[in-house]
C-alpha cells in the first residue's frame, strides 16, 4: 500500500487536473468539496488553488 506522501502527491495531481474530484477523493461530499466545486465553476484557477490547499492542510 502507498505511504501518505505518495497518496498526497497523487491527490495533488488529480486536484490540478480536476479540482473537485481531488477534494472529493480526500473528504467525500463534505463542505470542502462544495467550496471547491463553486470556486471551480467561478474560475478554474481558484478551484485549483483551493483544492491544493484543502488537500495539503492538516
DRENLOGU-238826 format. One record per residue (C-alpha): residue in one letter; x, y, z. Coordinates in steps of 0.1 Angstrom, whole numbers, plus 5000, padded with zeros to 4 digits. Each point is the difference from the previous one (the first is absolute). Example, Ala and Ser with C-alpha at 12.3 -4.5 7.8 and 13.67 -1.06 7.14 Angstrom:
<nodes>
NODE code   px   py   pz
NODE    A 5123 4955 5078
NODE    S 5014 5034 4993
</nodes>
This chain:
<nodes>
NODE code   px   py   pz
NODE    X 5000 5000 5000
NODE    X 5012 5035 4992
NODE    X 5013 5022 5028
NODE    X 4984 5033 5009
NODE    X 5025 5021 4980
NODE    X 4993 4981 4968
NODE    X 4962 5002 5005
NODE    X 5003 5038 5005
NODE    X 5020 5003 4968
NODE    X 4974 4981 4980
NODE    X 4972 5021 5016
NODE    X 5018 5032 4991
NODE    X 5004 4989 4964
NODE    X 4963 4991 4998
NODE    X 4991 5033 5016
NODE    X 5019 5019 4973
NODE    X 4982 4981 4973
NODE    X 4965 4999 5016
NODE    X 5000 5020 5032
NODE    X 4966 4989 5014
NODE    X 5009 4963 4994
NODE    X 5032 5003 5019
NODE    X 4982 5016 5030
NODE    X 4972 4974 4997
NODE    X 5025 4971 5002
NODE    X 5015 5015 5032
NODE    X 4968 5013 5018
NODE    X 4970 4984 4983
NODE    X 4969 5022 4996
NODE    X 5007 5024 5028
NODE    X 5002 5038 5000
NODE    X 5036 5000 4986
NODE    X 4987 4983 4968
NODE    X 4972 5025 4995
NODE    X 5023 5030 5006
NODE    X 5024 4986 4974
NODE    X 4972 4993 4975
NODE    X 4987 5036 5003
NODE    X 5035 5014 4996
NODE    X 5007 4978 4970
NODE    X 4967 5012 4984
NODE    X 5010 5036 5006
NODE    X 5035 4995 4987
NODE    X 5022 4971 4994
NODE    X 5031 5015 5018
NODE    X 4982 5008 5033
NODE    X 4988 4964 5000
NODE    X 5035 4986 4996
NODE    X 5014 5023 5027
NODE    X 4973 4990 5025
NODE    X 5003 4963 4991
NODE    X 5037 4999 5006
NODE    X 4996 5020 5032
NODE    X 4972 4977 5013
NODE    X 5020 4968 4992
NODE    X 5032 5012 5016
NODE    X 4986 5015 5032
NODE    X 5000 4978 5031
</nodes>
